[in-house]
Amino acid sequence: QVQLVESGGGLVQPGGSLRLSCAASGMIFSGYTMVWYRQAPGKQRELVATITTNGNTNYAESVKGRFTISRDNAKNTMYLQMNSLKPEDTAVYHCNRADLLKVDMWGQGTQVTVSS
C-alpha cells in the first residue's frame, strides 16, 4: 500500500531549472531515508541524491552543486531542485524509499529532457 508518485518533469533548455516532487502515501514518511534515482535509455539506473530522516544529504558527483534534495514531512513530499541543467541530465527520474531498494520496486517516474 506504499505509493510514491513523481511529478514535475518536462522539457527544458540547457542551463534551465526544474523542480521534481515525490508524493508519498501509505507510510510514515518522516521515518525513512529517501532517494532520487535516474535512468537514461540504455544505461544503468543511477543514484542521484539521498536525504535522511534528519535532513542529511548526499549527491552524485555529477550533480553536486547543481541539484538540491529536500523534504517536507508535513506534506509527505520530497523534492529535487535541479538547476543549471545539462543534456546529460536527460533521464526518467524516480523516487524511492531507501529500504525498498532491495525489493527493486519502482514507479513510472517523471521524464526530464534537457535539449535546445
Disulfide bonds with the S-S distance in Angstrom:
Cys22-Cys95 2.04
